[in-house]
């Protein structure tokens, strides 16, 4: 099973040091790029991200990154 492509570009997200986030790996969430539980009927699981510092990160929108939850530019070949 392949994940759904939520968008073919990364999501720029402001994260706060010490906060925990759950990135959607299935592409079905209505709360992109974060998990809303839509993966439950699939084999996909959310990916936990604990922010090391307060900054802007670029989370994968296509769900095909080899470096999920972070964008690795893989959307360019889709």
N, CA, C and O of each residue as an XYZ file, in Angstrom:
312
protein
N       0.843     -1.181      0.000
C       0.000      0.000      0.000
C       0.887      1.243      0.000
O       1.839      1.336      0.775
N       0.570      2.185     -0.867
C       1.324      3.438     -0.931
C       0.511      4.535     -0.264
O      -0.720      4.508     -0.291
N       1.202      5.503      0.337
C       0.474      6.605      0.953
C      -0.144      7.517     -0.090
O       0.338      7.598     -1.220
N      -1.206      8.198      0.290
C      -1.821      9.216     -0.565
C      -0.917     10.448     -0.575
O      -0.302     10.775      0.440
N      -0.837     11.119     -1.694
C      -0.060     12.350     -1.784
C      -0.960     13.498     -1.325
O      -1.930     13.846     -1.999
N      -0.629     14.078     -0.176
C      -1.428     15.189      0.344
C      -1.153     16.456     -0.467
O      -2.078     17.190     -0.813
N       0.118     16.706     -0.764
C       0.517     17.797     -1.654
C       1.941     17.541     -2.119
O       2.711     16.871     -1.431
N       2.290     18.067     -3.278
C       3.620     17.831     -3.856
C       4.605     18.933     -3.493
O       5.362     19.410     -4.337
N       4.583     19.324     -2.245
C       5.539     20.291     -1.700
C       5.533     20.119     -0.182
O       4.588     19.561      0.376
N       6.572     20.591      0.480
C       6.610     20.442      1.938
C       5.698     21.435      2.644
O       5.295     22.450      2.076
N       5.385     21.120      3.883
C       4.652     22.025      4.766
C       5.667     22.737      5.643
O       6.457     22.079      6.320
N       5.668     24.052      5.649
C       6.515     24.828      6.555
C       5.755     24.942      7.872
O       4.665     25.514      7.923
N       6.339     24.394      8.934
C       5.659     24.344     10.226
C       6.563     24.929     11.303
O       7.737     24.572     11.402
N       6.011     25.824     12.100
C       6.736     26.373     13.244
C       6.540     25.425     14.422
O       5.414     25.202     14.866
N       7.640     24.870     14.926
C       7.584     23.967     16.065
C       8.237     24.630     17.274
O       9.061     25.535     17.136
N       7.855     24.165     18.450
C       8.348     24.730     19.701
C       9.193     23.692     20.427
O       8.792     22.534     20.550
N      10.348     24.102     20.900
C      11.283     23.204     21.596
C      10.567     22.411     22.679
O       9.829     22.967     23.493
N      10.800     21.093     22.673
C      10.233     20.209     23.675
C       8.825     19.718     23.393
O       8.354     18.801     24.064
N       8.141     20.303     22.419
C       6.778     19.884     22.073
C       6.810     18.627     21.198
O       7.747     18.422     20.427
N       5.787     17.799     21.325
C       5.672     16.573     20.541
C       4.598     16.755     19.474
O       3.514     17.275     19.743
N       4.918     16.319     18.268
C       4.021     16.414     17.123
C       3.935     15.024     16.480
O       4.872     14.232     16.583
N       2.826     14.735     15.825
C       2.653     13.467     15.131
C       2.352     13.735     13.662
O       1.275     14.210     13.301
N       3.344     13.415     12.822
C       3.250     13.634     11.383
C       2.443     12.512     10.739
O       2.657     11.334     11.027
N       1.523     12.888      9.871
C       0.716     11.930      9.118
C       1.585     11.257      8.056
O       2.180     11.937      7.219
N       1.659      9.936      8.087
C       2.440      9.194      7.088
C       1.563      8.584      5.995
O       2.075      8.124      4.974
N       0.240      8.579      6.207
C      -0.650      7.936      5.237
C      -1.165      8.886      4.160
O      -1.519      8.452      3.064
N      -1.206     10.180      4.472
C      -1.722     11.166      3.531
C      -3.224     11.356      3.595
O      -3.772     12.139      2.819
N      -3.908     10.666      4.495
C      -5.364     10.732      4.573
C      -5.886     11.768      5.569
O      -7.064     12.121      5.522
N      -5.054     12.249      6.447
C      -5.470     13.186      7.490
C      -6.047     14.468      6.901
O      -5.546     14.986      5.902
N      -7.090     14.966      7.521
C      -7.668     16.262      7.132
C      -6.942     17.392      7.857
O      -7.241     18.562      7.619
N      -5.991     17.062      8.740
C      -5.228     18.046      9.524
C      -3.772     18.064      9.092
O      -2.881     18.176      9.934
N      -3.516     17.954      7.790
C      -2.154     17.895      7.259
C      -1.305     19.048      7.774
O      -1.807     20.166      7.893
N      -0.043     18.812      8.081
C       0.688     17.564      7.922
C       0.603     16.641      9.137
O       1.375     15.689      9.252
N      -0.335     16.925     10.041
C      -0.415     16.168     11.285
C      -1.487     15.095     11.240
O      -2.448     15.188     10.476
N      -1.311     14.087     12.061
C      -2.222     12.946     12.140
C      -3.547     13.339     12.792
O      -3.569     14.081     13.775
N      -4.651     12.834     12.235
C      -5.967     12.992     12.855
C      -6.638     11.640     13.088
O      -7.826     11.573     13.402
N      -5.858     10.556     12.928
C      -6.394      9.210     13.152
C      -6.955      8.544     11.909
O      -7.431      7.411     11.988
N      -6.913      9.207     10.773
C      -7.469      8.644      9.535
C      -6.749      7.386      9.067
O      -7.284      6.650      8.238
N      -5.558      7.123      9.573
C      -4.756      5.959      9.179
C      -5.298      4.646      9.741
O      -4.882      3.579      9.290
N      -6.196      4.690     10.693
C      -6.598      3.487     11.438
C      -7.003      2.301     10.573
O      -6.686      1.172     10.948
N      -7.684      2.479      9.440
C      -8.003      1.298      8.622
C      -6.845      0.867      7.706
O      -7.011     -0.035      6.886
N      -5.692      1.500      7.841
C      -4.543      1.191      6.982
C      -3.401      0.614      7.813
O      -3.522      0.460      9.028
N      -2.300      0.301      7.151
C      -1.098     -0.199      7.822
C      -0.184      0.927      8.301
O       0.824      0.670      8.960
N      -0.527      2.165      7.976
C       0.313      3.303      8.314
C       0.151      3.714      9.770
O      -0.903      3.519     10.376
N       1.211      4.282     10.312
C       1.228      4.803     11.673
C       1.800      6.216     11.634
O       2.640      6.514     10.785
N       1.359      7.095     12.540
C       1.943      8.434     12.588
C       3.384      8.366     13.075
O       3.773      7.429     13.772
N       4.168      9.366     12.702
C       5.574      9.439     13.094
C       5.714     10.544     14.143
O       5.349     11.696     13.908
N       6.249     10.165     15.304
C       6.433     11.130     16.384
C       7.640     12.019     16.101
O       8.699     11.551     15.682
N       7.451     13.295     16.338
C       8.518     14.285     16.193
C       8.547     15.118     17.465
O       7.561     15.773     17.804
N       9.681     15.097     18.176
C       9.872     15.955     19.336
C      10.827     17.056     18.905
O      11.978     16.791     18.557
N      10.349     18.286     18.931
C      11.152     19.421     18.474
C      12.340     19.640     19.408
O      12.176     19.780     20.620
N      13.519     19.667     18.833
C      14.734     19.905     19.604
C      14.898     21.380     19.925
O      15.464     21.749     20.954
N      14.387     22.229     19.015
C      14.457     23.669     19.247
C      13.276     24.340     18.569
O      12.613     23.748     17.717
N      13.023     25.572     18.955
C      11.957     26.347     18.338
C      12.473     26.853     17.002
O      13.451     27.598     16.933
N      11.790     26.430     15.934
C      12.242     26.760     14.588
C      11.158     26.418     13.581
O      10.121     25.857     13.937
N      11.403     26.758     12.323
C      10.538     26.340     11.227
C      11.140     25.085     10.616
O      12.317     25.068     10.256
N      10.334     24.032     10.499
C      10.780     22.799      9.861
C       9.921     22.572      8.622
O       8.825     23.119      8.502
N      10.433     21.761      7.710
C       9.730     21.472      6.462
C       9.353     19.997      6.448
O      10.187     19.119      6.227
N       8.068     19.755      6.693
C       7.563     18.391      6.787
C       7.052     17.924      5.430
O       6.426     18.680      4.687
N       7.330     16.680      5.132
C       6.970     16.076      3.855
C       5.460     16.132      3.626
O       4.673     15.744      4.489
N       5.076     16.619      2.457
C       3.672     16.672      2.071
C       3.267     15.549      1.146
O       2.091     15.195      1.073
N       4.243     14.979      0.430
C       3.921     13.922     -0.531
C       3.872     12.538      0.115
O       3.342     11.594     -0.469
N       4.428     12.421      1.323
C       4.443     11.183      2.110
C       5.356     10.116      1.516
O       5.244      8.944      1.874
N       6.252     10.499      0.621
C       7.183      9.563      0.004
C       8.641      9.836      0.384
O       9.547      9.225     -0.184
N       8.877     10.736      1.329
C      10.236     11.069      1.746
C      10.909      9.873      2.410
O      10.288      9.163      3.201
N      12.173      9.655      2.087
C      12.969      8.617      2.761
C      13.443      9.130      4.116
O      14.033      8.384      4.898
N      13.184     10.400      4.387
C      13.612     11.046      5.624
C      12.406     11.542      6.424
O      12.513     12.498      7.192
N      11.224     10.867      6.233
C      10.008     11.300      6.932
C      10.240     11.383      8.423
O      10.878     10.501      8.998
N       9.745     12.404      9.048
C       8.702     13.312      8.598
C       9.205     14.512      7.797
O       8.409     15.340      7.355
N      10.511     14.608      7.610
C      11.080     15.778      6.941
C      11.133     15.587      5.427
O      11.330     14.476      4.935
N      10.958     16.673      4.709
C      11.029     16.663      3.251
C      12.462     16.376      2.803
O      13.414     16.942      3.341
N      12.603     15.499      1.821
C      13.933     15.227      1.233
C      13.962     15.581     -0.252
O      14.919     15.249     -0.953
N      12.917     16.253     -0.732
C      12.859     16.647     -2.136
C      12.299     15.566     -3.048
O      12.235     15.757     -4.262
N      11.894     14.436     -2.486
C      11.387     13.327     -3.286
C      10.150     13.668     -4.099
O       9.863     13.009     -5.098
N       9.411     14.696     -3.678
C       8.193     15.098     -4.411
C       8.520     15.564     -5.823
O       7.642     15.581     -6.686
N       9.758     15.939     -6.067
C      10.137     16.435     -7.388
C      10.081     15.336     -8.448
O       9.980     15.629     -9.639
N      10.147     14.078     -8.023
C      10.134     12.967     -8.981
C       8.764     12.285     -9.075
O       8.632     11.258     -9.740
N       7.769     12.833     -8.431
C       6.425     12.216     -8.467
C       5.613     12.748     -9.637
O       4.465     12.345     -9.826
